[in-house]
Amino acid sequence: MLSHHPVFPSIARRAAAVAVVLSAFVSSPRLLAQQPPATFPQAGPPVTAITNPLAPLDTSSPRATLRSFRATIDHVYSRLKHEGIAIRRHPETARLVGLTLSCLDLSKVAISLASTEGRGAAICLKEVLDRIPLPPDAEIPDFAMVQAGSIKRWRIPGTEIVLVRISDGNRDGDFVFSADSVARAEYFYDRISSLPYRPDAGSPRLRELYIEAGGWMIPVALIAALPAWARMSFYDETLWQWAATFLLVAAAASAGVLAWRIARWLTVTGRYGTPGRLCFPAALIAISITVDSLLTFQIRLTNDNLLAAKIGLHVITLVGVVAGVLVVMSWVSDLLIRARGMRPEGIDSQLIRLGGKVLTFLLVAWIVIQAADSLGIPVTPLVAGLGAGGLAIALASQYTLENLIAGLVIFADKPVRIGDDCRFGNIRGRVEQIGLRSTRIRGDDRALISVPNAEFAKLQLVNFSQRDHIPLSIPITLSAGASSRQLRGLLKQFEQLLIDHPRLANKPVAARLTAQGPDALSVTVSAVALTADEEDFATIREDVLLAIMEVVAASGCEATATSTIRVAA
């Protein structure tokens, strides 16, 4: 917790100036990650970059970097202090601030958190440099000394602040404050915060006013009019900032609850379909981005407080993005199914949904990895951990994966489809659902049979729905007293009957004497019914049986006729 400093009468004017400076710092987050191109070794003093919009800061040596860093911040602070807040949005201000931040090594800071870490480090380092004694310029290595001595790093005497030389990339040869110095900048400030400013300090009370001042949406006069206790520091922030943060969080939570209720109402009533389901994820993203912007640029929390808030808001944004991806991918799968006129319960529809789920998983995994990388979480150990965890899960769920793979084989090979009449083993029924784990069949007794895909794929499947015609075979038993002449006539009449029948194929047809016993003669009549429907086949069979009975009765032979259905393999 920082100690509270007295409030000077000119706080409104000075806070306005510092608010402008720091607003410019936080309004250029991309400049933190994307530093300017390599500088020329003999670049001029900082005034060159100030007067020439194309000139970079001179960072060719520790002396040049220190001079550029201090002089540029002092110039921006002085200009805004004397010219007022009208120029805080001027592009030139953002450019100079971006050049100042390029003096810091932010390579080890997550890109999404670079604006928070970078501006806090720049302010703390400038406060330190304005308080500690610095060596004369002659003792600080310049470009010639760097070249002559092959200097790669230089430490400010009496401190742990180090400037290092960049050894790769487009800034090879430039000197910047080391990543360790950037990470420990707040620690350095805490150690010297009780020291007085040097007479030549160009931006006194910079960090103190940074904490007290708000963004452009919060009038400086309003902050100055607050009672002294409201500007007291508590856990690195003033009390008014904590109060504003609490009100902002409460408003954001209320907006989130309202969005959730609206989305639920739209889902229950079935209105607006996919837009209704996207309402809550979109609200989460919008709310988190808005709160992040207000905390960063207006209320302006600092250091670890802002860092913790940003991480939490990034997680909320990630949840909203993932939820939105799930809704959109489900909508795309349903759209493809409707566009191709598929049955919702058909195997092709389920295959499209399965592909959509796999693609959704890969997309969500990529989003999570990118989010982790943006927050500075090492991605390589995360991916390795996911691989090891995936192997463990695969070993623990071997049978489940076997069913899943068998389900994919059924999807691809399509031995049966939803609604097909089939027989597997000793069970016959109609397929109702083919899932990722099991296949469900409605048996002839109306019982629902669930068969694991691994077992279903191994069985011999007979698909009755895929046949084009149904073979007809009718055994006839005649009395043994029939003469051979009568028998020959009956066989010819049976064949002609089959040929003349409009629902039977002309070929092949047959009426054959198959066996002779002491008391009876066995005759088999066979043909092919021109139908694949069981009900239609039963009608044709009945018609053929009646016609056979009429022929037998007209011949004067005694006979009994029975029928069997023989299904072709």
Secondary structure by P-SEA (a helix, b strand, c coil): cbbbbbbccaaaaaaaaaaaaaaaaaacaaaaaccccccccccccaaaaaaccccccccccaaaaaaaaaaaaaaaaaaaaaccccccccaaaaaaaaaaacccccccccccaaaaaaaaaaaaaaaaaaccccccccccccaaaaaaacccccccccccbbbbbbccccccccccccaaaaaaaaaaaaacccccccccccccaaaaaaaacccccccaaaaaacccccccccccccaaaaaaaaaaaaaaaaaaaaaaaaaaaaaaaccccccccaaaaaaaaaaaaaaaaaaccccccccaaaaaaaaaaaaaaaaaaaaaaaaaaaaaaaaaaaaaccccccaaaaaaaaaaaaaaaaaaaaaaaaaaaaacccaaaaaaaaaaaaaaaaaaaaaaaaaaaaaaaaaaacccccccccccccbbbbbccccccbbbbbccccbbbbbcaaaaaaccccccccccbbbbbbbbbbcccccaaaaaaaaaaaaaaaaacccccccccccccccccccbbbbbbbbbbccccaaaaaaaaaaaaaaaaaaaaaacccbbbbbbbbbcc
